[in-house]
């Protein structure tokens, strides 16, 4: 194995799990996440010189995010007529938030509540929460990945937490009322 | 409790405040029921998220596919005629052959300048963007905090071998925050820091070297505006829009 490949494996590949998790939460689909992570890793390898000893995790996740945005734009352009079955099946893995109570009751058994609520958050809220709470990145790293000023990261994080908390309270209180 | 306080509490919860500020927040928590409740909620949500969000790792088959694509990529990169997208800089630069064949020192120097000058400019942009982001991310944004040009300008004397243009443009919307010393291409640079709205603008200045300055450029979402005054090179870096950045450049160029 050549030296460049070796350095790439040491500095970047340890963050493949994080890249995959982030891609899953961004795309909310395992197929799309596969494509995004594969494309992102290859792009990272091609432009490995740009990393220059900086934060490998934040760098890889930035590329994941860019790949996701590009792919999402392409899908949007292509799928003016979406294929509902295929898409819904995919989305059902992580998305919920449909108001139909029966569907909700079924999904509640299948998916852990908070995970479902997180998946239903707006993308810009979801991603900062995932980066902070699940990937345990600090504000600086989140700002680097999302290409936002730190102040915006802070306010988005606060709004995301408030939104999740509100939904969580609605959900749990709803269950309590149901028991009475 | 105001919004600003809840942001502060959140920063405390996330471990993003310095010890002094943490002490102040802890004292406030002793008396404020509302903030204590908010902090508890933050803890509860974090615990739930970390427990409930599936700790998925990358599936083994996907990892295998990725490794295979890297193998493929490595092979094409080493091969003399790789695909256009493969990194080409691993192969021997063509001009080495040209130079060794001709053996002309002058030609070598001329070619080296042609080849190196754009590379130097590229690395200049990269290092300025890195300096700018690092300054935003660390507490090393400002060494001397002052909105008074008569404090900031003398502060640079004795620290750097140059005296940059400094003025407070608060009336025009560009507040002087202070200055710091940074490094640009291995020499000391004076950095004057301005605030425009929510944006920070770093104005780098250094004694100009050989090779000239790059054109204005956008890199990683940051705009970089370059100009020269005598033997001093200037670069203003920010995530503001171009018009806002150029307005400050105009103001700085107007200082006499």
Interface residues (C-beta under 8 A of the other chain):
Chain A: X1 X2 X4 X5 X8 X16 X17 X19 X20 X21 X24 X34 X37 X38 X41 X42 X45 X46 X49 X52 X54 X112 X113 X114 X115 X118 X129 X130 X132 X133 X134 X138 X139 X140 X143 X144 X147 X149 X150 X151 X154 X155 X157 X158 X161 X164 X165 X168
Chain B: X6 X7 X10 X11 X14 X15 X16 X41 X42 X45 X46 X48 X49 X50 X52 X53 X54 X55 X56 X57 X58 X59 X62 X63 X65 X66 X69 X70 X73 X74 X78 X85 X86 X87 X89 X90 X126 X130 X133 X136 X137 X138 X198 X199 X220 X221 X239
